[in-house]
């Protein structure tokens, strides 16, 4: 992973939420071929981001027009958009 460097990656938003996804499943990589056979719509077996030990399957991605500033939560969590009124 790259170190945080605004000069090297000026187009990235740090300390912000760029969008949301719905988590569908979390599959151990060794079980992924069997899972993928049952879910042909997810043609991911040879995708460069399928790596282990687990593969988190998502759907319904929503990319925000502008990143929403947000601090203090890493990983997966249920996020409620801050009120903009």
Secondary structure, DSSP 8 states (H G I E B T S, - for coil): -----TTT-TTS-SSEEEEEEEEEEEEEGGGHHHHHHH-TT---TT-TT--SSEEEEEEEEEEEEEEEE--S--SS---------
